[in-house]
C-alpha cells in the first residue's frame, strides 16, 4: 500500500511537471478597445483622462487600461479606472488595492461587500473608505474573470488557475470607481453606485467572456 501511494504521488508530480512544461496560456485580447467606452453617457461627461508614466506601466503591466474622471449634471465627480490583463507573457498580475493604497499612504477606514442588481445580473463589489491625511476617498471596486465579478484576491487567483487549466487563459480585469468622501456617506455611495449602473453595460461590452 505504501509503495502504491508513493508511485501515485510520483506519477502525479511527473504529470504536473509535464503539464507545466508544455502548457502555455493564450493571450486573450479585449473584446473591444477600452477607449471605446463613451466620453458622454446619460448624465456623465468625461472631463479628464490620466496616462501613467512608463515607470508605473512597467510595474502594473496591464494589457490595456483606462483612467478617466467624469462629472454629472450636479458637477459631482468620480474617477473611473479599468485595467485589463490579457494573460500573455507581457501581462502582469492585478495589484490588489489592499496593498497598493496603503503603500501610497492611504489607510482603510471601512470595508464591506456589496451586491448590486443591474438588469438581469447581480454583481458583487467591495465598498471601502480610505484616508490619507485629511483626505478621504470612497471606492467601489471588483475583479472580473470571464464575465464573473469577484471581490476576493484569493478567488481571483483560483479563477485564473482554473481557467488556465481548462481554457488556457488567465485574462482578468480590475474595475474601480472612486469619489472624494464627504460627510454624507449615503449620497456618496449613491453617486458611485449610479455610475456603476450607468457604465456597467459599456464595461461588459469591452471585456471578454
QUIJOWO-V855275 format. One record per residue. N is the residue number from 1. RES is the residue in three letters. PSI is psi as a letter, one per 20 degrees, with the letter a starting at -180 (999 if undefined). Layout:
BEGIN
n=N res=RES psi=PSI
n=N res=RES psi=PSI
END
This chain:
BEGIN
n=1 res=UNK psi=g
n=2 res=UNK psi=h
n=3 res=UNK psi=g
n=4 res=UNK psi=g
n=5 res=UNK psi=g
n=6 res=UNK psi=g
n=7 res=UNK psi=h
n=8 res=UNK psi=g
n=9 res=UNK psi=g
n=10 res=UNK psi=g
n=11 res=UNK psi=g
n=12 res=UNK psi=g
n=13 res=UNK psi=g
n=14 res=UNK psi=g
n=15 res=UNK psi=h
n=16 res=UNK psi=g
n=17 res=UNK psi=g
n=18 res=UNK psi=g
n=19 res=UNK psi=g
n=20 res=UNK psi=h
n=21 res=UNK psi=h
n=22 res=UNK psi=i
n=23 res=UNK psi=p
n=24 res=UNK psi=p
n=25 res=UNK psi=q
n=26 res=UNK psi=p
n=27 res=UNK psi=p
n=28 res=UNK psi=o
n=29 res=UNK psi=q
n=30 res=UNK psi=q
n=31 res=UNK psi=h
n=32 res=UNK psi=q
n=33 res=UNK psi=p
n=34 res=UNK psi=h
n=35 res=UNK psi=i
n=36 res=UNK psi=i
n=37 res=UNK psi=p
n=38 res=UNK psi=q
n=39 res=UNK psi=h
n=40 res=UNK psi=p
n=41 res=UNK psi=o
n=42 res=UNK psi=d
n=43 res=UNK psi=j
n=44 res=UNK psi=q
n=45 res=UNK psi=p
n=46 res=UNK psi=p
n=47 res=UNK psi=i
n=48 res=UNK psi=q
n=49 res=UNK psi=p
n=50 res=UNK psi=p
n=51 res=UNK psi=p
n=52 res=UNK psi=q
n=53 res=UNK psi=r
n=54 res=UNK psi=h
n=55 res=UNK psi=g
n=56 res=UNK psi=g
n=57 res=UNK psi=h
n=58 res=UNK psi=h
n=59 res=UNK psi=g
n=60 res=UNK psi=h
n=61 res=UNK psi=l
n=62 res=UNK psi=q
n=63 res=UNK psi=h
n=64 res=UNK psi=q
n=65 res=UNK psi=r
n=66 res=UNK psi=p
n=67 res=UNK psi=o
n=68 res=UNK psi=r
n=69 res=UNK psi=p
n=70 res=UNK psi=q
n=71 res=UNK psi=q
n=72 res=UNK psi=a
n=73 res=UNK psi=h
n=74 res=UNK psi=j
n=75 res=UNK psi=k
n=76 res=UNK psi=p
n=77 res=UNK psi=q
n=78 res=UNK psi=q
n=79 res=UNK psi=p
n=80 res=UNK psi=p
n=81 res=UNK psi=p
n=82 res=UNK psi=o
n=83 res=UNK psi=p
n=84 res=UNK psi=p
n=85 res=UNK psi=o
n=86 res=UNK psi=i
n=87 res=UNK psi=j
n=88 res=UNK psi=a
n=89 res=UNK psi=h
n=90 res=UNK psi=i
n=91 res=UNK psi=p
n=92 res=UNK psi=r
n=93 res=UNK psi=q
n=94 res=UNK psi=p
n=95 res=UNK psi=p
n=96 res=UNK psi=p
n=97 res=UNK psi=h
n=98 res=UNK psi=h
n=99 res=UNK psi=g
n=100 res=UNK psi=g
n=101 res=UNK psi=g
n=102 res=UNK psi=h
n=103 res=UNK psi=i
n=104 res=UNK psi=j
n=105 res=UNK psi=i
n=106 res=UNK psi=p
n=107 res=UNK psi=q
n=108 res=UNK psi=p
n=109 res=UNK psi=g
n=110 res=UNK psi=q
n=111 res=UNK psi=p
n=112 res=UNK psi=q
n=113 res=UNK psi=p
n=114 res=UNK psi=q
n=115 res=UNK psi=p
n=116 res=UNK psi=p
n=117 res=UNK psi=p
n=118 res=UNK psi=o
n=119 res=UNK psi=c
n=120 res=UNK psi=j
n=121 res=UNK psi=q
n=122 res=UNK psi=p
n=123 res=UNK psi=q
n=124 res=UNK psi=q
n=125 res=UNK psi=r
n=126 res=UNK psi=p
n=127 res=UNK psi=p
n=128 res=UNK psi=q
n=129 res=UNK psi=p
n=130 res=UNK psi=q
n=131 res=UNK psi=q
n=132 res=UNK psi=o
n=133 res=UNK psi=c
n=134 res=UNK psi=i
n=135 res=UNK psi=q
n=136 res=UNK psi=q
n=137 res=UNK psi=q
n=138 res=UNK psi=p
n=139 res=UNK psi=q
n=140 res=UNK psi=p
n=141 res=UNK psi=q
n=142 res=UNK psi=r
n=143 res=UNK psi=q
n=144 res=UNK psi=p
n=145 res=UNK psi=o
n=146 res=UNK psi=l
n=147 res=UNK psi=i
n=148 res=UNK psi=p
n=149 res=UNK psi=p
n=150 res=UNK psi=q
n=151 res=UNK psi=i
n=152 res=UNK psi=p
n=153 res=UNK psi=h
n=154 res=UNK psi=g
n=155 res=UNK psi=h
n=156 res=UNK psi=g
n=157 res=UNK psi=g
n=158 res=UNK psi=g
n=159 res=UNK psi=h
n=160 res=UNK psi=g
n=161 res=UNK psi=g
n=162 res=UNK psi=g
n=163 res=UNK psi=h
n=164 res=UNK psi=g
n=165 res=UNK psi=g
n=166 res=UNK psi=h
n=167 res=UNK psi=i
n=168 res=UNK psi=k
n=169 res=UNK psi=p
n=170 res=UNK psi=k
n=171 res=UNK psi=q
n=172 res=UNK psi=r
n=173 res=UNK psi=q
n=174 res=UNK psi=p
n=175 res=UNK psi=p
n=176 res=UNK psi=p
n=177 res=UNK psi=p
n=178 res=UNK psi=q
n=179 res=UNK psi=q
n=180 res=UNK psi=p
n=181 res=UNK psi=p
n=182 res=UNK psi=a
n=183 res=UNK psi=h
n=184 res=UNK psi=n
n=185 res=UNK psi=h
n=186 res=UNK psi=g
n=187 res=UNK psi=h
n=188 res=UNK psi=g
n=189 res=UNK psi=g
n=190 res=UNK psi=h
n=191 res=UNK psi=g
n=192 res=UNK psi=h
n=193 res=UNK psi=h
n=194 res=UNK psi=h
n=195 res=UNK psi=g
n=196 res=UNK psi=g
n=197 res=UNK psi=h
n=198 res=UNK psi=h
n=199 res=UNK psi=i
n=200 res=UNK psi=g
n=201 res=UNK psi=h
n=202 res=UNK psi=h
n=203 res=UNK psi=g
n=204 res=UNK psi=h
n=205 res=UNK psi=h
n=206 res=UNK psi=i
n=207 res=UNK psi=q
n=208 res=UNK psi=q
n=209 res=UNK psi=999
END
